[in-house]
Amino acid sequence: MLHPRNKSSRTHYEVLSVNENATYNEIKKNYKVAILSSHPDKLRGKSVTSFPIRIQQEIFLDVQKAWEVLSDPKSRENYDNILQASRNELEVVDNEIRLEEMMVQVDGDMKELSFPCRCGDFFLISLAELEELGVSVKNNGGHFSLTDGLTTQASVVLPCDSCSLKVRLIIDANYDPSI
């Protein structure tokens, strides 16, 4: 079974220094840089390395494992699902809300989603912030959809801006408010 976190508690994306929504070519490019910079033959005899040999070997193996998982679309999808599930398990949430329950506020190019908290403030997230988290959502006149084409549902934990409550935002692949 694939584990979303390796021994050093970094994700495969972090090991290769790429975003979770990186393309295959971005992953491949960063893999080449990482594997060359951590390869034992390249490091042999260099006194400038500040890590013990055992740590250097672990870094090299982490890079290899990250490439093995992220270079294959099916194993990457499985890994992403496990990673998302592990993140969701770590968060204690007060409630689950669906994307269609959120209010959309537009300020120029910025689109922000909000949901009222019982304290009187709001749970907030922008479409740009969702993108940074690896959840690509497209809004076509109130019709939201996940843009990766592979995922049927995604979720993100949102904190309230004022209190300690958190909610889980559920995003279905296709939500059409007219249905």
C-alpha distance (Angstrom), angle and dihedral (degrees) to the residues before:
residue distance angle dihedral
M1 . . .
L2 3.77 . .
H3 3.77 115.9 .
P4 3.80 118.2 -146.9
R5 3.77 93.2 -141.9
N6 3.77 125.7 46.2
K7 3.80 126.0 -147.4
S8 3.78 93.4 -77.8
S9 3.85 90.1 50.3
R10 3.79 92.9 -116.8
T11 3.76 120.8 129.1
H12 3.80 120.1 -121.6
Y13 3.80 86.7 -107.5
E14 3.79 90.9 56.0
V15 3.81 91.3 47.4
L16 3.82 89.4 57.2
S17 3.84 93.8 37.1
V18 3.81 95.4 -123.2
N19 3.80 134.5 126.9
E20 3.78 118.3 -104.7
N21 3.80 90.0 -111.3
A22 3.83 93.3 51.5
T23 3.78 118.7 138.9
Y24 3.79 123.3 -115.6
N25 3.83 89.7 -104.8
E26 3.82 92.5 52.2
I27 3.80 90.4 49.6
K28 3.81 91.5 47.3
K29 3.82 92.5 49.1
N30 3.81 93.2 49.9
Y31 3.80 91.2 43.8
K32 3.82 90.7 56.6
V33 3.80 91.5 50.5
A34 3.81 92.8 45.7
I35 3.81 95.9 45.5
L36 3.80 92.8 48.6
S37 3.78 93.3 47.4
S38 3.82 93.0 48.3
H39 3.81 101.1 37.3
P40 3.83 111.0 125.1
D41 3.82 92.9 -135.4
K42 3.80 90.6 55.3
L43 3.81 91.7 49.1
R44 3.81 97.7 43.2
G45 3.77 112.6 115.8
K46 3.80 94.6 8.0
S47 3.77 109.9 126.7
V48 3.79 91.9 -170.2
T49 3.81 93.9 78.1
S50 3.77 109.7 105.6
F51 3.81 96.2 -162.7
P52 3.80 125.7 85.0
I53 3.82 115.4 -111.2
R54 3.81 91.4 -106.6
I55 3.84 91.1 57.1
Q56 3.82 91.1 45.6
Q57 3.80 89.5 53.7
E58 3.82 91.5 49.0
I59 3.81 90.6 51.4
F60 3.80 90.7 49.9
L61 3.82 91.7 49.1
D62 3.82 91.1 46.9
V63 3.82 89.7 54.1
Q64 3.81 91.1 49.2
K65 3.82 92.2 48.6
A66 3.81 92.3 47.3
W67 3.81 90.4 52.8
E68 3.80 92.3 46.2
V69 3.81 91.1 55.0
L70 3.81 101.5 36.2
S71 3.81 97.8 42.5
D72 3.82 92.9 62.1
P73 3.84 112.9 69.6
K74 3.80 94.8 -147.6
S75 3.80 96.0 47.4
R76 3.83 89.4 44.1
E77 3.82 90.7 53.5
N78 3.82 90.4 49.4
Y79 3.80 90.9 47.2
D80 3.83 91.8 48.7
N81 3.81 90.6 51.4
I82 3.80 92.0 49.8
L83 3.81 91.4 45.3
Q84 3.81 91.9 51.0
A85 3.81 91.8 46.6
S86 3.81 91.8 50.3
R87 3.80 90.6 51.1
N88 3.78 91.1 49.7
E89 3.81 92.2 49.5
L90 3.80 91.0 54.5
E91 3.80 93.4 57.3
V92 3.80 123.0 76.0
V93 3.77 106.6 -148.9
D94 3.79 131.1 -167.1
N95 3.79 95.7 -149.0
E96 3.79 145.3 -8.1
I97 3.79 119.9 -121.3
R98 3.77 130.5 -175.7
L99 3.76 125.3 -129.7
E100 3.80 91.0 -113.4
E101 3.83 89.8 61.1
M102 3.80 92.2 61.0
M103 3.79 124.4 93.7
V104 3.81 116.2 -125.1
Q105 3.79 116.8 -138.7
V106 3.79 119.3 -171.8
D107 3.79 121.3 -156.8
G108 3.81 108.0 173.3
D109 3.80 106.8 -61.8
M110 3.81 91.8 -15.8
K111 3.81 116.7 98.3
E112 3.78 115.2 -169.3
L113 3.79 127.6 -172.1
S114 3.80 119.0 -149.6
F115 3.78 138.7 -179.2
P116 3.82 124.8 -173.9
C117 3.79 117.9 -110.0
R118 3.80 120.6 -146.7
C119 3.84 88.7 -115.1
G120 3.80 89.2 66.0
D121 3.80 97.9 -105.0
F122 3.81 127.0 92.7
F123 3.77 144.4 -104.0
L124 3.82 102.6 -128.1
I125 3.78 137.5 -171.6
S126 3.78 132.6 156.8
L127 3.79 125.5 -139.8
A128 3.83 86.8 -115.9
E129 3.82 90.7 56.1
L130 3.80 90.4 49.9
E131 3.82 88.1 52.5
E132 3.82 90.5 52.2
L133 3.80 88.5 54.0
G134 3.79 90.0 54.1
V135 3.81 95.7 -102.9
S136 3.79 108.5 121.7
V137 3.78 111.7 -162.8
K138 3.76 125.2 179.3
N139 3.80 122.7 -158.2
N140 3.78 117.5 -155.7
G141 3.77 106.0 177.4
G142 3.80 95.3 -45.1
H143 3.82 94.8 -34.6
F144 3.81 107.7 117.0
S145 3.77 124.3 -167.6
L146 3.78 138.7 165.7
T147 3.78 107.3 -109.5
D148 3.81 102.3 -153.3
G149 3.82 92.2 81.4
L150 3.82 91.6 -144.3
T151 3.77 104.8 71.1
T152 3.78 120.6 75.6
Q153 3.80 95.2 -170.0
A154 3.79 138.4 9.0
S155 3.77 132.8 -174.9
V156 3.78 135.9 -159.0
V157 3.80 129.3 -171.4
L158 3.81 112.6 -128.9
P159 3.82 124.4 -163.6
C160 3.80 121.7 -147.9
D161 3.79 113.4 -110.4
S162 3.83 92.5 -128.7
C163 3.79 111.6 25.7
S164 3.79 137.7 35.4
L165 3.81 96.5 -100.4
K166 3.79 121.0 118.7
V167 3.79 131.7 -167.7
R168 3.77 131.2 -163.8
L169 3.81 112.4 -125.5
I170 3.82 110.5 -147.9
I171 3.80 115.3 -155.5
D172 3.80 117.8 -167.9
A173 3.79 120.7 -155.0
N174 3.80 92.2 -112.4
Y175 3.77 125.0 20.9
D176 3.77 118.7 172.1
P177 3.83 115.0 -179.7
S178 3.79 90.9 -156.9
I179 3.81 92.3 65.5
